[in-house]
Amino acid sequence: MLSRITQTSGQCGGRPCIRGMRIRVSDILEMLAENVSVSEILEDFPDLELEDIQACLLL
């Protein structure tokens, strides 16, 4: 599950991202903290999968 989280120097300031995309783990966690539903996040980011969001929560 954690293999979905990548950290590449030079991409998004070296912050953890999801599967090499420019979607930062911190962005997903902030949305969840603001009560944005998982279904809304998946709708707004069609490249994301449910397992990506679950991996963010494991960090």
DRENFI-240481 format. One line per field, with one value per residue (C-alpha): chain; x, y, z; residue in three letters. Coordinates in Angstrom, 3 decimals. Example, Ala and Ser with C-alpha at 12.3 -4.5 7.8 and 13.67 -1.06 7.14 Angstrom:
mol: A | A
X: 12.300 | 13.670
Y: -4.500 | -1.060
Z: 7.800 | 7.140
type: ALA | SER
//
This chain:
mol: A | A | A | A | A | A | A | A | A | A | A | A | A | A | A | A | A | A | A | A | A | A | A | A | A | A | A | A | A | A | A | A | A | A | A | A | A | A | A | A | A | A | A | A | A | A | A | A | A | A | A | A | A | A | A | A | A | A | A
X: 0.000 | 2.764 | 4.372 | 1.683 | 3.475 | 6.567 | 9.068 | 11.224 | 13.762 | 12.737 | 9.075 | 6.684 | 9.613 | 10.542 | 7.285 | 5.545 | 3.217 | 0.847 | 2.252 | 4.651 | 1.871 | 1.964 | -0.754 | 0.795 | -0.136 | -0.475 | -3.108 | -5.222 | -4.883 | -5.849 | -8.969 | -9.956 | -9.366 | -11.711 | -14.425 | -14.185 | -15.538 | -13.470 | -15.959 | -15.573 | -11.778 | -11.960 | -14.348 | -12.049 | -8.929 | -9.972 | -6.445 | -6.654 | -7.879 | -9.401 | -6.222 | -4.211 | -6.241 | -5.979 | -2.185 | -2.117 | -3.833 | -1.209 | 1.646
Y: 0.000 | 2.468 | 1.855 | 4.224 | 7.085 | 8.381 | 11.048 | 12.436 | 15.199 | 18.159 | 17.189 | 19.164 | 20.349 | 16.782 | 16.292 | 12.888 | 12.496 | 9.854 | 7.412 | 9.939 | 12.376 | 15.969 | 15.295 | 15.761 | 13.583 | 16.750 | 18.106 | 14.967 | 15.021 | 18.704 | 18.036 | 15.174 | 17.390 | 19.971 | 17.281 | 16.848 | 13.364 | 10.652 | 10.470 | 14.226 | 13.912 | 11.019 | 13.028 | 16.078 | 13.979 | 11.260 | 9.794 | 8.917 | 5.592 | 4.792 | 2.910 | 6.111 | 7.925 | 4.970 | 5.015 | 8.706 | 7.849 | 5.224 | 7.735
Z: 0.000 | 0.886 | -2.521 | -3.834 | -2.055 | -3.844 | -2.944 | -5.745 | -5.362 | -7.505 | -7.711 | -5.499 | -3.411 | -2.510 | -0.648 | -0.714 | -3.694 | -4.946 | -7.520 | -9.013 | -9.853 | -8.681 | -6.139 | -2.714 | 0.235 | 2.310 | -0.103 | 0.272 | 4.063 | 4.191 | 2.130 | 4.411 | 7.462 | 5.904 | 5.664 | 1.906 | 1.268 | -0.345 | -3.207 | -3.829 | -3.871 | -6.325 | -8.496 | -8.474 | -9.170 | -11.638 | -11.738 | -8.039 | -6.731 | -3.363 | -2.411 | -2.964 | -0.334 | 2.027 | 1.598 | 2.559 | 5.812 | 6.663 | 6.750
type: MET | LEU | SER | ARG | ILE | THR | GLN | THR | SER | GLY | GLN | CYS | GLY | GLY | ARG | PRO | CYS | ILE | ARG | GLY | MET | ARG | ILE | ARG | VAL | SER | ASP | ILE | LEU | GLU | MET | LEU | ALA | GLU | ASN | VAL | SER | VAL | SER | GLU | ILE | LEU | GLU | ASP | PHE | PRO | ASP | LEU | GLU | LEU | GLU | ASP | ILE | GLN | ALA | CYS | LEU | LEU | LEU
//
